[in-house]
Each structure stands twice: as structure tokens, then as C-alpha cells.
Amino acid sequence: MKTYVWTIILLCYCLWCTAQTKYEVTANTFLNIRSYADKEAPVLGTIDKGGKIDVYEINDGWAKIGYDNGYAYVSAQYLKRVEENSTVSNPTDSKFHFPLLNLATGNAEWMVYLIAALSVALFFIRKSRGETPLEDGLHTVNWLLFLTTAISELVYLILMGGNAIWFCIPDTVGWLWTIINFLLFGFVVFNQFVCFFNTLEDVEYNSYGSFDKRWGIYSWVGGIIAGIVTGIFFPVAVAFVTIAFIVCQIIQIVLIFKGVVPKGGWTRAFLCVAVYLLGSLSTILILAHFVVLLIIVLIGYFILYIIGESSKRSSKECCANCNHYSNGYCHYHNIQISDSDACNKKCSNYS
């Protein structure tokens, strides 16, 4: 039980801090940091004009910030949200810059909520499915939602880059949201994985044709494994693996057109290709991001398990000869141990 408690704590630590936003102080000279949200509260420190701070939340004119391993408050009246605009430079000309597409307030964090909402909608459609593929209006709604979700995820990953999993980084959110975001992320990944295959089956069924999916699906699995192996041990072979993967995808696309166009026409064939390409790419990418977090959690769980086992062993007396606990059964001598003396009488190396 103790191990599971520590695991939950670890999950909280990994996912808690998801709701911070960077702000700049606009006061004339400095801004007071107070112990609680009141202008009469004791002053803990100050922040100079132009200083940057991370804000967890703003309520009733007061911003909650992290301070000295805890929390403090500042007046939100003198804060301005920092707009972080990304730029891409031409490596051949350091003076050439152009802004990356900015959405809403200069970043794409808000798209996380859009993707989550779309995933919930897909979830309800998935739960309403019968044993046969979807047809008619519900089929249309389903593939439209799925493609919208896939495109949204790809756009989000492109815009956010290395900050795509900001909602699962301890320095960005709080303990409470850590476990929630991690579990929600897992739900989105699993739901999309299932919806991808369901939607691909639906569009194939409604295209009046059929096609072999093994080239595409197996090439994704083989390409990922081969990419990891070659990237670590044979970097020079990465280009070969990439070319082979692209060839397999082209073969899959040809198979789709060959199987659908004669009976379903070009429009349905292009729909099948869109669902396959956009769906597989977005699903694999978000799965890869989730696996990174999952590995971190599993490593933490393993460490905590070892610590828990070590503390459990050290808390009980044991025989140095057979290494079994007192108040238990000694498999070395096949006797029931009721206390340390009983084991001492049988084992000369007891200590």
C-alpha cells in the first residue's frame, strides 16, 4: 500500500504544475509580494518593474505565484501577460527571421482544451457504435471529427515544438493538475488509437471497396523500431530506414487507390488516404509523447518500489545465514520462525 501511495505522489509531482502563465510587472517601481490575497497582508518581498513571474491563477484581483517553496500573492492590477513569439531563422542568413504562426494570445496552449473536447466527442460516438461500421450521417460526423482532431494535434505539435507536453511539466503546473493531466492525456491517446482504426474501417466500408492495411500499419511499427535502433547504434543507416518507410507509405497509398477508386470513386479514395495519413501520423506522434512520460513514471515507480522493499527489509530482523525474516517461515531450515532467537538457535551466523 505504501508503494502505491508513493507512486501517486510521484505522479502528482510529474503533472501538478500545468497552469502557470508568465507575466511582467508593470508597476512604477516595484510590486509587493504578500503572504495572502489582501492589501493588508504582510509583505514577503518585492519584484522590480519589468520583472517576469509565473502565475498559477488570478482571483479577485490577486495573482497566485510560487515563492520560497510555497505560494504568495501579488496584485494582478500591475501585471501584464508576456507574449512569447517564436521565430525561425535562415541558417545561411542570421538577419532573416519570420514569425511562426501565432494563435490567440501568441501561443497554442489553448488547443489542448480543443483537442480534449474533440476527443470526448469521439469517445461518445465510439461508445454508441454497434458491431458494424458507422453509416450515413453518423459516419460523416465521425470522420469529420476525427480528421479535425488529427489536424488540430498536428498543428499544435508544430506550433509548440519541444513544449508540446507543457501540461505535464512540473515547472509549468501544480501538483493537483499533474495527476489529472497525465490521466487525461492517457485517455486522449487510447481513445484516438481506437478511433483511428474504427474510422479507417468505416471509410473503407463506406467506400464500397477494400484495401490491405498491413503495408502501412506494419511499416509504422517496423519504422519506429528500426529508427530507434539505427539512431542509437547505426546513425548512418537512418537515411536508409527513412527512405524505406516512405516507400512503404507510398505503397499503402497506392493500395488504397487501387482498392477504392474502381467502385467508390476518387473522392472516397482521397478520404480513405486522408484518414490513414493524418490519423496514423497524429496518433503515432501523441503516442510517442505519452510514452516518454510513461517511461519517466515507470522509472520513478521502480525506484520507489526498491526503496519501499529496502525499508521493509531493514525494519524486520532477519537471519544472516538464510536471509529470512523473523515472525515468518524459514525456507532454508523449513521451520516456522516465531522470533529471532528461534532462528539464532538454528543458524550459527545469525546477527
Secondary structure, DSSP 8 states (H G I E B T S, - for coil): -HHHHHHHHHHHHHHS----EEEEE-SSSEEEEESSSSTTS-EEEEEETT-EEEEEEEETTEEEEEETTEEEEEEGGGEEE-----EEEETTEEEEEEE----TTTS-TTHHHHHHHHHHHHHHHHHT--SS---HHHHHHHHHHHHHHHHHHHHHHHHHGGGTTGGG-TTTS-HHHHHHHHHHHHHHHHHHHHHHHHHHHHHHHHTT-----HHHHHHHHHHHHHHHHHHHH-GGGHHHHHHHHHHHHHHHHHHHHHHHHHHHHHHHHHHHHHHHHHHHHHHHHHHHHHHHHHHHHHHHHHHHHHHHHHHHHHTS-B-TTT--BSSSEETTTTEE--SHHHHHHH-TT--
